[in-house]
Amino acid sequence: MRRCVLEMRPIETITLTARQFLTGDMSGKPVTLAGELRIPKPGTDKLPAVILSHGSGGVTATQDRWAQEINSIGVATFILDSFSGRGIVNTFTDPSQLSSLAMMVDVYRALGTLAQHPRIDPNRIVVMGNSMSAVAAIYSSNKRFLKMYGPSNVEFAGHIGLYTPCNVTYREDGKVTGRPIRLFHGIADDVVSVEPCRAYAGRLRESGFDVALVEYAGATHVYDYFFIKEPLKNPQAQSSRNCWLVEGDAGQILNSKTGKPFDANDPCMEKGTTIVYNEEAATGTIKAVKEFLTTLAVTKN
C-alpha cells in the first residue's frame, strides 16, 4: 500500500455570518483552523491537490475514504477542518453556529496556503465539498466572491460538489471563473433537493460554462457515507428542500416566492428526512471524480 507523507497545516481565517459575507464585512472573529495534507508520494515534483471540506457532521471517515481514493491516483489531498478550531462539534441542531458561506472563506484561505507549498502545483488545486461545504466548493467559482475573499494570484482549477444546496440565487452567481464545475446528487435526497441544482447548472451551461450534473436514482442525502448501512429516518429533522431563496438587499436572504426574510420558521420548511449509503451512487461518484481529477492532473496550466 502506498504511504502518504502527512503534514498538519494551520489555516488563518475569520468567522463571518452570511450577511457579513455577502456585504464584504470583514469584522468577523479571527480563528486558526487545521488541515491534514497528504502527499501521495515522496519527491520534489509538484502535484495537483484537492481541498476536502466537510459537511455539518464535521470531519468523518468519509473524508478519509475520499482522501485515500484521490491519493491512489497520485493527487494530494488537504482535509480541512472548519469546526474544531471554532469549538464546533456539529451543526445538526444549531446551524447558526457557522454559515456555509463562511466556509468559503476557509477554502479560499486554504487555497492561498497550499499554493505556496513546494510540493503543490498552484495551478492545479481543486476544491471538493459535500452538503453544507458544497456551497463553498461550488460557489467559490463565483467571480464576485473570488474578488472579495480569494487569494490575489491564484484560483481553483475545478469545483466538485456532492448533494449541493443550490437553492439560493446569489447576485451575479452566473458570472463564474470558467473552471469546470461537477455536481453529484441523489434524486431521492429529501434533505437538499436536486431541483435547484438542475436549474443552476442549466443556467451556467446556457452561458457556455463547463458544468455537469450527475444524478443518481434512489440515492438519498450523504449517499457516500459508507458507514450508514441501514436507513436513518428522522421525522423531526427540518429541511429546506422546498425553499427557493434569493439574495436581497444588504446581504439578506429572502424567500423568492413571498419576498420575506427567510429563517428556520419559514412556511416553506418541511420535516422528515431519510439518509442511507448507496453503493451504486457512491461507486459511480468516486469513478467520475477520479476520472475528472486525472484529466486535470495531466493538464498543466
N, C-alpha and C positions, 0 to 999 in steps of 0.2 A: 504494500500500500504506500502510495506517495505521501511523504511527510511535508507539511507546510512549515514555513518559517512564520512564527507568530509574534506579533508586536501589539502592545496596547498603546493607543494614541489618545491624548486629550483633545477635545474639541471645545474651543471657547465660543460661546453663543449667548443668546439672550432669550428670555421668555416673553412672548407677546400675546395679547388677546387677538381674536380675529379682527376686531375693529382697529386695533393698533397696527396690525399687519397691513390691512387694506389701505390705511391712510398714511402709512410711512412713518408712524410714531415710533421712534427708536428708544423710547424711555423705559423699555422693559428691564426686568432684573437680569443682570449678568449671571451666567451659570457655566460651569465646566462639566461637559459630558465626557464619556469614554467610548471608545470603539475598538474592536479587535480586528486588526489587519492580518489576513492570512495570505502569504505569498507562496504560491504552489510549488516553486522550485528555486533552488539556490542559483546564484549567478550575478551578473551585472546588467543584463539586458532589461529594458523597460517593458512592463507588461500592461495589458488592459486590466481594468478593475471594475467591480460592481459594488456600489454602496447599497447595503441591505438595511432598509429601515423597517421597523416592526409595527404591528397593529396595537389595538387597545389592551391586549393582554401582556404587552411588553415583549422582551426577547424570550423566545421559546425554542424548543427543539426543532421547530420548523425552520427557523433561520439557520440553525446549524446544518440541517439537512440540505438546504439550498446552497449554503457555502460549500459543502462537500461536492455537490453536483457541479457547481460552477468551477471550483478549483480543479476538478477532474479534467477539464478541457484547457487547463493552463492559464486561467483567468484568476487574478487576485480578487479577494473579497474584503469588505470592511463592514462588519456588523456594528451598526451604530445604535447605541442605547440612549434613547431620548428621555427615559423615565428615571433611572436610578439617581442620576445627578440632581434631579429635581425632587427627590423624595417620593416619587410616584411608584406604586406597585402595579396598578392597572387603572383603567378609566371606565370600567364596565358600568358601575353605578353612579359615577360622577364624571361625566365627560367634560365638565367645565374646568377640570384640573389642567387641561392642556388642549389648546386648539390644534386641529390638524394642520392649519395654515402655519402655526408656529414651528411645526416640524420641518417646514420648507426652509426656514432659516437654518435649521440644524444641518440639513443635507447640503445646502449651499456652503456652509462653513466647512463641512467635511470635504467637499469638493476642493475648496481652496487649500486645505491641509494636504490632501492626497496628491494634488497637482505638484507639490514641492518635494514629494518623496523620490529618492533616487532610483527606485525600482518600478515606479508607476509612470506610464505614459499619460501625460496630462490631457492629450487629445483623444484618449480612448477610455474615459471614465463614464460608466452608465449608472443610473440610479434606478433602484427597484423597490417597490413598496407594496404592502397588502392592506386592504381595508383602510383604516384611518391614515396610515402612512402613504397609501397610494395617491392621496391628494397631493402630498409633497412630491411624489415621484412623477406624476403626470403633469401637474400644473407648474412645476419648475421649468417646463418648456416655454412658459409664457414670457414674452419679451418684457412686459411691464414688470413682472415680479423679478426677473433676472436683473434688470436695471436697478431695481430698488434694493435687492438683497444679495445678489450673486457676486462672485469674485470679478474683478475688473478685467482679467486677462484669460479667462477660461470658461467654458460652458460644458454641459453634459453632452456626451456623444450619443446618448439614447435614453429613453424613458420607458420603464416597464411597470404596469400597474395590475395587480390582481384584485378582482372584485372592488373596483374603484367607486367611491361616491362621486358621481358626476352630476349630481342633482342641483348644484349651484352654478348659475351662469354669472361668471365674473365679468367685469368690464374689460373689454379688449382681449377676452380669452381666445379669440380666433387668431390673434397675432402671436405666433409661436416661432421658435428659432429655426424650424425646418428639420431638426434632427428627428430620426424615426421614433415613433411612439407605438408601443404594443400594449394592448389591453386584453385581459383574460377574465371571463365572467361566467358564473353559473346561471342558467336560465331559471332554476328553482330557488335562487337566492331571495329569501324573504326578509333579509336584513338591509341589503343595499340592492335596489332594483337595477337590472341591466338596461332598462329603457332609456334613462338619461345618457348613458354611455353610447348607446346606439345613435342618439341624436347628436351628441358632441362629436363623435368620430365621423359621422356623416358630414357635419358642417366643415370639419377640418379637411376631409378628403375632397369635398367640393371646391375648396380653396387650393387644392393641389399638393397638400402635405402628405407625407408618408406615414399613414396611420392605419393600423389594422386592429380589429376587434374579433377575438375568437370566443365563441360561445359554446358552452357545454350543457346539453340537455340533462336534466335530473340532478345537476350539481348545485349544492347549496353554498352559503357563505363559508369561508375558510375550508374549502373542499380539499386543500392540500395539507391540512393538519392531520398527518398520518396516525396520530395517537388517539383521535376521536373515532373509534371503530363503530360505535353504536350511536344512533341519532340522539342528540341532546335537544330536548324541547323546553322552551321557556315561555310559557303562556303570558307572563307579565313583562317580558322584555319589550322595551319601546323600539319602534322602527320608524324611520322617516322615508320608507320605501315609496310612499305615495306623495311625498312632498317635493314640489318643484319650486326651487328658490332662485332668487336673483339678488345681486349686489345693488343696494340702493345708495343714497347719498351718505357721505361721512362714514363709510365702511359698514353701514347697517345691512343685515341680511333680511330680505323680505320674502314673504310668501308671494310667489309670482301671480297667483290666482286672486288673492284678496288684496295684495298691496300692503298688508300689515306686517309689522316686525315679527320675525319668526322666533319662537322659543320652544322649549320642550312640551309646552302645553297647547301648542297649535292644534287646531282641529284635524289637520292632515296626518298627525301622528297616529300610528296604529300599534297594537300589541300582538305579541306572539311570534316566535321565531324558532326555526329548527336548523341545526348545523350537524354535519357529519362528513367524514372523509369519503372522497370519491376517487377511487384508484384510476379509473379511466381518464378523468379530467386532470388529475394531478400528474399522471404519466405523460399525457398529451402536452400539458403546460411545460413540464420540465424539458421535454424533447424540443418544443418550439423555442423556448428561451435559450437553450444551448445552441441551437442552430442559428438563432439571431446573433448571439454573442460571438459565435465562431466567425460569422461573416464580418462583424465589426472588428474582430481581433486581427484579421488579415488585411484590413483596410486602414492604412495609416494616413491620417490627415496631414 
